[in-house]
Each structure stands twice: as structure tokens, then as C-alpha cells.
Amino acid sequence: EAAETAEALAALPAEALIMYTDGGADGNGVGGVDGASGWGVSIKEKGDVERIVAEMWGPVVTDESDDFYCFCRRGTNNTGEMAGMVQALFYLLYVDGTTRTACICYDSEWAANMIQGKWKARHKDVKPIVGWAQRLLAKVRETREVRFVHVRGHSSNEGNDRADALVQWGKKSRAYARLRERKEGEGGKGEREGGRG
């Protein structure tokens, strides 16, 4: 409920990053047809919840030859949700440059339970992205605390609504704002395209 979400966010340290993540797919594979899929991330600081620190959005990339490949075979609601969380972790690894607490605010119980290892991925289409996300979370947690807080979707939560709007941008063929994993031996902070932040 909204009160529980507010209580959990209030308990965060004053300088914490609040990261709203979301994902989705048109049709979600009904009738064997995959529609456009995307993810979105909107990031704020607890001490200044009116100011957006960064925003990212993009498609669920299923082409293994693409630098932004998401380790999934299909773009679905679930893989979109997980891709959004992955991008939030990339931001913490390559952009933020601090060790402050981060909080991933999600509306997908599936994605949150999968990435934290509370549930086990059984379907072959999602096992690779779930495993990838779990490894990234473990890497981020080597240097900072990461909490997860549930936000009910479509409940007039400003951060969640904004992430959902970014998902719609990610579904379309337009300029994206996204990061990719830094490969072994690469310097820098990971490749980044456009966007705010």
C-alpha cells in the first residue's frame, strides 16, 4: 500500500538514491505475437525528491550481436521489468561514483523476487537475464547497500508513473538513453547514449 511504500522510503538514509524501474511489452506474447517491449528508469535523491537526477529508457534487445543485448530471447513484461533493474544497476556501477544506499522501487513482484534470488527462474527464456541481473546486483552490493521497495503500479505514484512513461519511449524507435555493461579490459564508465543525467 502507499503508506507502506512511504514508510520504507522514509527509513532510507538522507542521501539515498531512489530508483524507479519499470518495463512492459505490447500484447506480452498473446497469440504467439511479441509486440514492442521496453524499460524505463527514473532516479531521484531522497533529500530532493522534486529533482530528477537521471532518466534512462530503451528497448528489450534480443539480438545477441547488439552491444545492448539483454540476455533474453523475447521482449515481454517480465524481461522488460528485469532490463529496467539491470539499467539501474549499471547506473550504480558506472555513473553514480559513490557508495551511498540505493533503493530500487518496483511494481513487479516477479522481477524483484527473481533478482534477489527469492524465486527461482524456471523458463529458459528468462533464466539468462535473471542470472545476469543477480550477478550485477551482487557486484553492486560489494560496495553499497541496495534495498528494494514495492510500489503499486498505476496508483498515482509519481516516480512509478514516470518510469512507466519512459517504458513507452523505450518501445519506440527513437533516441534511447541507456548504458551497456563494460566488457573485460575496457576503461571508462560503460557506454552511454543520450538522455538525462
N, C-alpha and C positions, 0 to 999 in steps of 0.2 A: 504494500500500500504506500501511498505518497508520504504518509507520516513516517513510516519505517525507513524509506529512502532518505528523507530529510534528516532523520536521526543518525543514520550511518554516515552521511556526508558531513554532518556537524562534528562527528567524532574524529574526522581526519585532522592531521596536523595543519597548522595555519598556512604553510607554503605548499601544500599538496597540489598535484596536478589532477584535475578531474577530466577524464577522457570518455566522452560519449561515443559508443560504437554501434553500428547497425549494418544490416545487409538485407538483400532481398532479390527476388527473381520474378519476372513476369510469368505467370502461369505455373511456375515451380514444377515443370515437367509433366503436368497433367496431360494425359493422352499421348505421352511419349515425345512431346514437343518442348524443347527448352527455349524459353524466351530470354530477353536481355536480363543480365544479372549485374549487380554492383554492390559496393560497400561505401560507407562514409564514416568519418571520424571528426568530431568537433571537440577541441581541447580548451579548457579554461583553468585558471588558478583559483584555488579556494578563496584566497584573500581578495580577489577581484572578479567575482562571478559574472560581472557585466561585460568583461573584456574577453574576447576570444583570442587565445594565444596562437592557435594554428588550426587549420582545417585541411582535410585530405579526402579525396574521393577517387574512385576508379572502377573498372570492370573486374569481374572474376575472370582471370586469364587462364584458359585451359590448354593453350598451345605451349608444349614443352620447349619449343625453340625460342620463346619470348622471354626477355630478361625479367619480366614481371609475372612469370608463371606462378600460379598459386598452389601447385601440388594437388590439383583436383581435376577430375575428368569432366565434371559438369558444373555449370553455374546454377546453384539452387539457393533457396532461402538460407539453408544451413551453411553452405560453403561461403555465401556472401557474409553472413554473420562472423564466421571464423576469419575470413580475409580482413574484415574490419579490425578485429582484435590483433591480427598479425601486424597490420599497419601501425596500430597504436604502440606495439612493442618495438617496431623499427624506430618510431619517433623517440622512444626512451633510450634505445641503444645508440642511435646515430645523430640525433639532433639536440635533445634536451641538455646534455652536458652536466647534469647534476646527479645527486643521489637521493633527491627528495622523494617522499612517498608518492606513488601514483595510484589512482583509483579508476578502474575500468567500469564504466556504467553501461549495463547491457539490458536488453529486453528479451534476449534469447536464453532461456534456461539450458537448452541443449548445448549451445556454444560455451557457456560459462562452465558447465559441469564437465564437458569434454576437455577443455583447455587446462582445467585444474586437475584432471585425472580422476574425478569423482565418478564419471561414467566411462565405459569402455566402447570405443568405436568398433562396430562390427561390419559395417558395409564397406566394401572395397573402394567405393567412390570417395569416401571421406577419410579413410584411415591415413593416407599420406598427409593431408593438410592438418589433421588433428595432431599427428606425431610431430610435424614441423612446428606447429604453434606451441606445443608442450615444451619442445626443446628451446624455443626462443624465450618462453616465459621463465624457464629455469635459468637461462643465461642472464636475463634482466634481474632476476631475484638474487643473483650473486652480488649485486651492488646496491640494491634498493628494495624496499617493501612494495609489493603490488597487491592491492585489495580489489575485490570485486563487489559491486553493489547492483542489485536488481532495480531496474526502472520499468514500470509497466508501460508497454508500448501504446501509443495513441491515447495517452492520458493527459495531454496538455503539459507535459514536462518539456520545458523549452530546449534543454540540451538534447534530449532524445528526439524531439521533433526536428531539430536542426540536422542531426545525424541522418535521420530518415530522408530529409530533403536532399542531402548530399548523396545518398544512395541513388536517388533518381538521376542526379547528374552523372554518377558513375555508370549508369546503364546506357547512357547516350554516347554517341561518337562525338566527342568534343575534347578540349584540352583537359587532361587529368592532373591532379595533384597527388602524387604518390611517391613512395620510397621502394627501393628494392634491397634485398639482402646483399650485404657486402661479401664478395667472394674471397676465399683464402688468398692472402697476399696483397689484397687491394688496400690502398690507403684511403684517406678521406672519411667521409661520414655516410657513405652509401649514396647511390644515385637518386636524384630528386628531380621531379618535373613540376614546374609552375607552382601555383597555389599560394596560400597564405601561411605565414609562419617564418 
